[in-house]
């Protein structure tokens, strides 16, 4: 499991030297993302690496909050330098 912090920022195309992060939709929250979900998003990022993927929503996977509750809903990929 990886702790993911939501990033606020302006949508921008993914560049080779940019870092992509996962997060739940609510800015400022952090959540635990299971590895399978993280890997599926990484695969989706690499498939669309030259497209504007910042803010792209992924319906698959699950997130767990700090209390161990599952967060349901859409997830977003944030990209920044």
N, CA, C and O atoms as a Tinker XYZ file with bonds, in Angstrom:
   324  protein
     1  N      0.847000   -1.190000    0.000000    73     2
     2  CA     0.000000    0.000000    0.000000    64     1     3
     3  C      0.886000    1.245000    0.000000    63     2     4     5
     4  O      1.946000    1.272000    0.625000    81     3
     5  N      0.435000    2.257000   -0.704000    73     3     6
     6  CA     1.182000    3.503000   -0.784000    64     5     7
     7  C      0.290000    4.651000   -0.334000    63     6     8     9
     8  O     -0.884000    4.713000   -0.697000    81     7
     9  N      0.850000    5.559000    0.456000    73     7    10
    10  CA     0.095000    6.744000    0.846000    64     9    11
    11  C      0.196000    7.768000   -0.271000    63    10    12    13
    12  O      1.289000    8.109000   -0.722000    81    11
    13  N     -0.952000    8.251000   -0.711000    73    11    14
    14  CA    -1.009000    9.180000   -1.839000    64    13    15
    15  C     -1.574000   10.505000   -1.347000    63    14    16    17
    16  O     -2.638000   10.531000   -0.728000    81    15
    17  N     -0.884000   11.593000   -1.610000    73    15    18
    18  CA    -1.369000   12.921000   -1.241000    64    17    19
    19  C     -1.898000   13.615000   -2.491000    63    18    20    21
    20  O     -1.247000   13.604000   -3.536000    81    19
    21  N     -3.058000   14.208000   -2.382000    73    19    22
    22  CA    -3.646000   14.908000   -3.520000    64    21    23
    23  C     -2.868000   16.185000   -3.790000    63    22    24    25
    24  O     -2.489000   16.903000   -2.865000    81    23
    25  N     -2.638000   16.456000   -5.047000    73    23    26
    26  CA    -1.948000   17.680000   -5.446000    64    25    27
    27  C     -2.951000   18.630000   -6.090000    63    26    28    29
    28  O     -3.789000   18.211000   -6.888000    81    27
    29  N     -2.863000   19.902000   -5.742000    73    27    30
    30  CA    -3.654000   20.915000   -6.438000    64    29    31
    31  C     -2.779000   21.501000   -7.530000    63    30    32    33
    32  O     -1.579000   21.684000   -7.330000    81    31
    33  N     -3.362000   21.796000   -8.683000    73    31    34
    34  CA    -2.547000   22.371000   -9.740000    64    33    35
    35  C     -3.311000   22.522000  -11.027000    63    34    36    37
    36  O     -4.449000   22.069000  -11.151000    81    35
    37  N     -2.677000   23.161000  -11.985000    73    35    38
    38  CA    -3.267000   23.396000  -13.291000    64    37    39
    39  C     -3.028000   22.167000  -14.158000    63    38    40    41
    40  O     -1.902000   21.675000  -14.218000    81    39
    41  N     -4.073000   21.651000  -14.841000    73    39    42
    42  CA    -3.867000   20.509000  -15.733000    64    41    43
    43  C     -2.814000   20.811000  -16.792000    63    42    44    45
    44  O     -2.776000   21.907000  -17.352000    81    43
    45  N     -1.965000   19.830000  -17.058000    73    43    46
    46  CA    -0.898000   20.007000  -18.040000    64    45    47
    47  C     -0.553000   18.663000  -18.652000    63    46    48    49
    48  O     -0.792000   17.629000  -18.028000    81    47
    49  N      0.003000   18.647000  -19.858000    73    47    50
    50  CA     0.398000   17.379000  -20.477000    64    49    51
    51  C      1.500000   16.701000  -19.667000    63    50    52    53
    52  O      2.325000   17.369000  -19.043000    81    51
    53  N      1.504000   15.373000  -19.683000    73    51    54
    54  CA     2.573000   14.636000  -19.006000    64    53    55
    55  C      3.840000   14.722000  -19.854000    63    54    56    57
    56  O      3.824000   14.428000  -21.049000    81    55
    57  N      4.920000   15.125000  -19.225000    73    55    58
    58  CA     6.225000   15.148000  -19.892000    64    57    59
    59  C      7.049000   13.988000  -19.350000    63    58    60    61
    60  O      6.714000   13.417000  -18.312000    81    59
    61  N      8.118000   13.640000  -20.043000    73    59    62
    62  CA     8.934000   12.510000  -19.596000    64    61    63
    63  C      9.563000   12.758000  -18.231000    63    62    64    65
    64  O      9.798000   11.811000  -17.481000    81    63
    65  N      9.837000   14.017000  -17.899000    73    63    66
    66  CA    10.486000   14.313000  -16.621000    64    65    67
    67  C      9.474000   14.699000  -15.545000    63    66    68    69
    68  O      9.854000   15.208000  -14.490000    81    67
    69  N      8.200000   14.462000  -15.803000    73    67    70
    70  CA     7.182000   14.805000  -14.823000    64    69    71
    71  C      6.855000   13.604000  -13.971000    63    70    72    73
    72  O      7.082000   12.463000  -14.374000    81    71
    73  N      6.321000   13.861000  -12.790000    73    71    74
    74  CA     5.942000   12.815000  -11.854000    64    73    75
    75  C      4.411000   12.737000  -11.812000    63    74    76    77
    76  O      3.736000   13.763000  -11.737000    81    75
    77  N      3.876000   11.532000  -11.861000    73    75    78
    78  CA     2.424000   11.357000  -11.792000    64    77    79
    79  C      2.049000   10.786000  -10.432000    63    78    80    81
    80  O      2.726000    9.893000   -9.923000    81    79
    81  N      0.983000   11.294000   -9.846000    73    79    82
    82  CA     0.515000   10.799000   -8.563000    64    81    83
    83  C     -0.971000   10.478000   -8.651000    63    82    84    85
    84  O     -1.689000   11.029000   -9.486000    81    83
    85  N     -1.422000    9.585000   -7.784000    73    83    86
    86  CA    -2.823000    9.200000   -7.734000    64    85    87
    87  C     -3.490000    9.876000   -6.559000    63    86    88    89
    88  O     -2.830000   10.245000   -5.588000    81    87
    89  N     -4.789000   10.039000   -6.645000    73    87    90
    90  CA    -5.487000   10.535000   -5.474000    64    89    91
    91  C     -6.989000   10.468000   -5.628000    63    90    92    93
    92  O     -7.505000   10.298000   -6.732000    81    91
    93  N     -7.688000   10.604000   -4.512000    73    91    94
    94  CA    -9.130000   10.709000   -4.559000    64    93    95
    95  C     -9.491000   12.116000   -5.022000    63    94    96    97
    96  O     -8.642000   13.008000   -5.028000    81    95
    97  N    -10.749000   12.316000   -5.410000    73    95    98
    98  CA   -11.143000   13.564000   -6.048000    64    97    99
    99  C    -10.994000   14.787000   -5.130000    63    98   100   101
   100  O    -10.654000   15.870000   -5.605000    81    99
   101  N    -11.242000   14.627000   -3.828000    73    99   102
   102  CA   -11.223000   15.780000   -2.933000    64   101   103
   103  C     -9.792000   16.261000   -2.709000    63   102   104   105
   104  O     -8.972000   15.535000   -2.147000    81   103
   105  N     -9.498000   17.461000   -3.141000    73   103   106
   106  CA    -8.142000   18.001000   -3.019000    64   105   107
   107  C     -7.770000   18.150000   -1.553000    63   106   108   109
   108  O     -8.596000   18.547000   -0.731000    81   107
   109  N     -6.528000   17.831000   -1.232000    73   107   110
   110  CA    -6.030000   17.988000    0.119000    64   109   111
   111  C     -6.139000   16.742000    0.976000    63   110   112   113
   112  O     -5.511000   16.670000    2.033000    81   111
   113  N     -6.932000   15.742000    0.544000    73   111   114
   114  CA    -7.042000   14.504000    1.306000    64   113   115
   115  C     -5.956000   13.530000    0.883000    63   114   116   117
   116  O     -5.452000   13.590000   -0.239000    81   115
   117  N     -5.606000   12.644000    1.783000    73   115   118
   118  CA    -4.686000   11.576000    1.419000    64   117   119
   119  C     -5.387000   10.246000    1.658000    63   118   120   121
   120  O     -6.296000   10.160000    2.483000    81   119
   121  N     -4.972000    9.221000    0.945000    73   119   122
   122  CA    -5.610000    7.914000    1.070000    64   121   123
   123  C     -4.598000    6.837000    0.733000    63   122   124   125
   124  O     -3.570000    7.105000    0.110000    81   123
   125  N     -4.898000    5.615000    1.151000    73   123   126
   126  CA    -4.069000    4.484000    0.774000    64   125   127
   127  C     -4.648000    3.868000   -0.489000    63   126   128   129
   128  O     -5.836000    3.549000   -0.539000    81   127
   129  N     -3.824000    3.700000   -1.500000    73   127   130
   130  CA    -4.254000    3.123000   -2.764000    64   129   131
   131  C     -3.640000    1.734000   -2.859000    63   130   132   133
   132  O     -2.436000    1.573000   -2.658000    81   131
   133  N     -4.459000    0.724000   -3.164000    73   131   134
   134  CA    -3.901000   -0.622000   -3.240000    64   133   135
   135  C     -3.020000   -0.756000   -4.477000    63   134   136   137
   136  O     -3.217000   -0.055000   -5.470000    81   135
   137  N     -2.050000   -1.661000   -4.410000    73   135   138
   138  CA    -1.030000   -1.787000   -5.452000    64   137   139
   139  C     -1.609000   -2.125000   -6.813000    63   138   140   141
   140  O     -1.134000   -1.626000   -7.834000    81   139
   141  N     -2.643000   -2.980000   -6.837000    73   139   142
   142  CA    -3.245000   -3.359000   -8.114000    64   141   143
   143  C     -3.822000   -2.134000   -8.818000    63   142   144   145
   144  O     -3.668000   -1.971000  -10.028000    81   143
   145  N     -4.486000   -1.276000   -8.045000    73   143   146
   146  CA    -5.042000   -0.047000   -8.611000    64   145   147
   147  C     -3.925000    0.873000   -9.088000    63   146   148   149
   148  O     -4.001000    1.440000  -10.178000    81   147
   149  N     -2.888000    1.017000   -8.269000    73   147   150
   150  CA    -1.764000    1.868000   -8.648000    64   149   151
   151  C     -1.124000    1.381000   -9.940000    63   150   152   153
   152  O     -0.799000    2.182000  -10.816000    81   151
   153  N     -0.944000    0.071000  -10.061000    73   151   154
   154  CA    -0.336000   -0.482000  -11.268000    64   153   155
   155  C     -1.213000   -0.280000  -12.489000    63   154   156   157
   156  O     -0.701000   -0.011000  -13.576000    81   155
   157  N     -2.544000   -0.405000  -12.330000    73   155   158
   158  CA    -3.438000   -0.217000  -13.471000    64   157   159
   159  C     -3.403000    1.233000  -13.948000    63   158   160   161
   160  O     -3.492000    1.501000  -15.146000    81   159
   161  N     -3.273000    2.160000  -13.008000    73   159   162
   162  CA    -3.195000    3.569000  -13.394000    64   161   163
   163  C     -1.855000    3.867000  -14.057000    63   162   164   165
   164  O     -1.799000    4.610000  -15.037000    81   163
   165  N     -0.769000    3.288000  -13.524000    73   163   166
   166  CA     0.543000    3.476000  -14.149000    64   165   167
   167  C      0.531000    2.961000  -15.582000    63   166   168   169
   168  O      1.102000    3.581000  -16.480000    81   167
   169  N     -0.130000    1.811000  -15.791000    73   167   170
   170  CA    -0.227000    1.256000  -17.142000    64   169   171
   171  C     -1.014000    2.196000  -18.041000    63   170   172   173
   172  O     -0.643000    2.419000  -19.193000    81   171
   173  N     -2.098000    2.746000  -17.513000    73   171   174
   174  CA    -2.911000    3.670000  -18.307000    64   173   175
   175  C     -2.133000    4.940000  -18.631000    63   174   176   177
   176  O     -2.266000    5.496000  -19.721000    81   175
   177  N     -1.317000    5.397000  -17.676000    73   175   178
   178  CA    -0.494000    6.583000  -17.923000    64   177   179
   179  C      0.493000    6.309000  -19.053000    63   178   180   181
   180  O      0.651000    7.131000  -19.955000    81   179
   181  N      1.156000    5.155000  -19.004000    73   179   182
   182  CA     2.166000    4.864000  -20.018000    64   181   183
   183  C      1.537000    4.690000  -21.398000    63   182   184   185
   184  O      2.163000    5.003000  -22.410000    81   183
   185  N      0.293000    4.187000  -21.441000    73   183   186
   186  CA    -0.393000    4.025000  -22.725000    64   185   187
   187  C     -0.729000    5.380000  -23.345000    63   186   188   189
   188  O     -0.761000    5.516000  -24.568000    81   187
   189  N     -0.981000    6.382000  -22.499000    73   187   190
   190  CA    -1.389000    7.698000  -22.998000    64   189   191
   191  C     -0.344000    8.746000  -22.628000    63   190   192   193
   192  O     -0.680000    9.887000  -22.310000    81   191
   193  N      0.922000    8.349000  -22.673000    73   191   194
   194  CA     1.986000    9.181000  -22.103000    64   193   195
   195  C      2.109000   10.532000  -22.786000    63   194   196   197
   196  O      2.471000   11.513000  -22.137000    81   195
   197  N      1.815000   10.610000  -24.086000    73   195   198
   198  CA     1.998000   11.869000  -24.803000    64   197   199
   199  C      0.707000   12.669000  -24.911000    63   198   200   201
   200  O      0.668000   13.702000  -25.579000    81   199
   201  N     -0.353000   12.193000  -24.253000    73   199   202
   202  CA    -1.625000   12.918000  -24.281000    64   201   203
   203  C     -1.787000   13.682000  -22.972000    63   202   204   205
   204  O     -1.068000   13.428000  -22.006000    81   203
   205  N     -2.726000   14.609000  -22.944000    73   203   206
   206  CA    -2.974000   15.356000  -21.716000    64   205   207
   207  C     -3.785000   14.484000  -20.768000    63   206   208   209
   208  O     -5.010000   14.418000  -20.870000    81   207
   209  N     -3.105000   13.820000  -19.854000    73   207   210
   210  CA    -3.763000   12.864000  -18.968000    64   209   211
   211  C     -3.962000   13.418000  -17.561000    63   210   212   213
   212  O     -4.524000   12.733000  -16.706000    81   211
   213  N     -3.515000   14.637000  -17.307000    73   211   214
   214  CA    -3.698000   15.187000  -15.969000    64   213   215
   215  C     -5.189000   15.343000  -15.681000    63   214   216   217
   216  O     -5.927000   15.906000  -16.489000    81   215
   217  N     -5.621000   14.850000  -14.545000    73   215   218
   218  CA    -7.025000   14.920000  -14.189000    64   217   219
   219  C     -7.862000   13.800000  -14.779000    63   218   220   221
   220  O     -9.078000   13.770000  -14.592000    81   219
   221  N     -7.220000   12.869000  -15.496000    73   219   222
   222  CA    -7.952000   11.746000  -16.079000    64   221   223
   223  C     -8.543000   10.898000  -14.960000    63   222   224   225
   224  O     -7.868000   10.620000  -13.969000    81   223
   225  N     -9.806000   10.485000  -15.114000    73   223   226
   226  CA   -10.488000    9.740000  -14.068000    64   225   227
   227  C    -10.429000    8.244000  -14.333000    63   226   228   229
   228  O    -10.564000    7.805000  -15.475000    81   227
   229  N    -10.230000    7.469000  -13.285000    73   227   230
   230  CA   -10.210000    6.013000  -13.378000    64   229   231
   231  C    -11.263000    5.465000  -12.425000    63   230   232   233
   232  O    -11.272000    5.796000  -11.240000    81   231
   233  N    -12.150000    4.626000  -12.948000    73   231   234
   234  CA   -13.252000    4.105000  -12.150000    64   233   235
   235  C    -12.846000    2.845000  -11.377000    63   234   236   237
   236  O    -13.518000    2.464000  -10.418000    81   235
   237  N    -11.746000    2.194000  -11.793000    73   235   238
   238  CA   -11.364000    0.912000  -11.198000    64   237   239
   239  C    -10.582000    1.091000   -9.908000    63   238   240   241
   240  O    -10.043000    2.164000   -9.639000    81   239
   241  N    -10.528000    0.044000   -9.124000    73   239   242
   242  CA    -9.716000    0.045000   -7.919000    64   241   243
   243  C    -10.453000    0.593000   -6.720000    63   242   244   245
   244  O    -11.629000    0.944000   -6.807000    81   243
   245  N     -9.752000    0.666000   -5.593000    73   243   246
   246  CA   -10.356000    1.184000   -4.379000    64   245   247
   247  C     -9.327000    1.972000   -3.594000    63   246   248   249
   248  O     -8.123000    1.758000   -3.735000    81   247
   249  N     -9.805000    2.872000   -2.780000    73   247   250
   250  CA    -8.937000    3.639000   -1.892000    64   249   251
   251  C     -9.410000    3.409000   -0.466000    63   250   252   253
   252  O    -10.603000    3.224000   -0.226000    81   251
   253  N     -8.487000    3.419000    0.470000    73   251   254
   254  CA    -8.790000    3.221000    1.880000    64   253   255
   255  C     -8.363000    4.479000    2.633000    63   254   256   257
   256  O     -7.239000    4.955000    2.475000    81   255
   257  N     -9.276000    5.015000    3.456000    73   255   258
   258  CA    -8.898000    6.204000    4.217000    64   257   259
   259  C     -8.109000    5.804000    5.466000    63   258   260   261
   260  O     -7.860000    4.621000    5.698000    81   259
   261  N     -7.718000    6.803000    6.268000    73   259   262
   262  CA    -6.864000    6.549000    7.427000    64   261   263
   263  C     -7.537000    5.681000    8.487000    63   262   264   265
   264  O     -6.853000    5.079000    9.314000    81   263
   265  N     -8.876000    5.607000    8.473000    73   263   266
   266  CA    -9.609000    4.796000    9.438000    64   265   267
   267  C     -9.887000    3.394000    8.914000    63   266   268   269
   268  O    -10.519000    2.589000    9.598000    81   267
   269  N     -9.419000    3.096000    7.702000    73   267   270
   270  CA    -9.618000    1.777000    7.132000    64   269   271
   271  C    -10.914000    1.625000    6.357000    63   270   272   273
   272  O    -11.266000    0.519000    5.946000    81   271
   273  N    -11.628000    2.724000    6.153000    73   271   274
   274  CA   -12.873000    2.673000    5.390000    64   273   275
   275  C    -12.578000    2.779000    3.903000    63   274   276   277
   276  O    -11.703000    3.536000    3.482000    81   275
   277  N    -13.322000    2.010000    3.110000    73   275   278
   278  CA   -13.128000    2.074000    1.664000    64   277   279
   279  C    -13.780000    3.341000    1.118000    63   278   280   281
   280  O    -14.912000    3.671000    1.471000    81   279
   281  N    -13.054000    4.041000    0.256000    73   279   282
   282  CA   -13.582000    5.233000   -0.406000    64   281   283
   283  C    -14.030000    4.808000   -1.793000    63   282   284   285
   284  O    -13.223000    4.332000   -2.591000    81   283
   285  N    -15.306000    4.976000   -2.082000    73   283   286
   286  CA   -15.806000    4.598000   -3.398000    64   285   287
   287  C    -15.948000    5.842000   -4.258000    63   286   288   289
   288  O    -16.142000    6.944000   -3.744000    81   287
   289  N    -15.851000    5.662000   -5.559000    73   287   290
   290  CA   -16.003000    6.789000   -6.462000    64   289   291
   291  C    -14.895000    6.830000   -7.483000    63   290   292   293
   292  O    -14.156000    5.863000   -7.669000    81   291
   293  N    -14.792000    7.964000   -8.143000    73   291   294
   294  CA   -13.797000    8.117000   -9.193000    64   293   295
   295  C    -12.474000    8.547000   -8.588000    63   294   296   297
   296  O    -12.422000    9.176000   -7.531000    81   295
   297  N    -11.409000    8.191000   -9.287000    73   295   298
   298  CA   -10.073000    8.580000   -8.861000    64   297   299
   299  C     -9.435000    9.402000   -9.971000    63   298   300   301
   300  O     -9.844000    9.326000  -11.130000    81   299
   301  N     -8.447000   10.173000   -9.610000    73   299   302
   302  CA    -7.863000   11.097000  -10.559000    64   301   303
   303  C     -6.346000   10.978000  -10.522000    63   302   304   305
   304  O     -5.759000   10.694000   -9.478000    81   303
   305  N     -5.723000   11.197000  -11.666000    73   303   306
   306  CA    -4.265000   11.231000  -11.737000    64   305   307
   307  C     -3.837000   12.693000  -11.838000    63   306   308   309
   308  O     -4.333000   13.431000  -12.690000    81   307
   309  N     -2.925000   13.105000  -10.977000    73   307   310
   310  CA    -2.397000   14.466000  -11.020000    64   309   311
   311  C     -0.938000   14.401000  -11.447000    63   310   312   313
   312  O     -0.181000   13.554000  -10.971000    81   311
   313  N     -0.551000   15.286000  -12.336000    73   311   314
   314  CA     0.822000   15.290000  -12.838000    64   313   315
   315  C      1.466000   16.636000  -12.539000    63   314   316   317
   316  O      0.839000   17.684000  -12.695000    81   315
   317  N      2.710000   16.598000  -12.113000    73   315   318
   318  CA     3.431000   17.836000  -11.821000    64   317   319
   319  C      4.915000   17.574000  -11.927000    63   318   320   321
   320  O      5.359000   16.427000  -11.877000    81   319
   321  N      5.691000   18.654000  -12.076000    73   319   322
   322  CA     7.144000   18.510000  -12.155000    64   321   323
   323  C      7.697000   18.217000  -10.779000    63   322   324
   324  O      8.907000   18.059000  -10.620000    81   323
